[in-house]
Amino acid sequence: MKTERYLAEEAAIKKGVDILVRELGPVEAMRFMNLPRDRRLETVKRNQEWQKLLDKDRFFDEVFG
């Protein structure tokens, strides 16, 4: 089985930007990189609901006890 190697973070970013610029052109690449990112509100709301129902002492006993 072949061992996979990760690129260093800076190298991965440079390679990704180079590919975007080459394939999309500089204007569209910048437009793509500046697209607003959707916030995952459903995840936040789900976590807040879970926290409201949480019995902290029982939870800690189950996890650490």
N, C-alpha and C positions, 0 to 999 in steps of 0.2 A: 504494500500500500504506500502511496506517495505522501510524504509529509508536506502539509501546506504551510506556507510562510506568509505572515502578514507584512504589508508594507509599513514603513514608519509613517506616522500620522501626516507629517509634512509632505512626504513623497506621495501619499495617497491623495491628498488635497491637490497638489500640483498636477498630478496625472489626471485627476478628474476635471479640473479646470481646463487643462490643455485640451482634453477630449471635447468638453462642452464648447470651447471657443472654436475648435477645428470643425465640429459638426454643425453648430448653430450660428457661428459668427459671434463677434464680440458683443454686439448690442443684445442679441437674443440670449446669449449666455448670461450676461449681467441681469437681464430681465428675469430669467429663470432663477438665478441665485437669490434674487430679491423678492420672489413671490412670498406673500404672507403665508405663514404656517398656521393651519387650523389648530386651535387649542382643543384638547380632548376633554371637554367639559363633562361628558358623560362619565368618564373615569373619576374625575374629581367629585362629582355628585354621588357616585356609587360609594366612594371611599368615605365621604362625609356621612352618608346614611349608615354605613357599617360602624363608624366611630360612635354615632349617637346610640346605637343599640349595644355597644360593647360594654361588657362588665370587665373593667380593667383588671381587678384582682383575680378573677377566674381565668382570664386570658393569660396573665403572667404565670399563674400556677400551672396551666396546661403547657405553656411553652418552656418555662424554666424549672418547673417543679418536678 
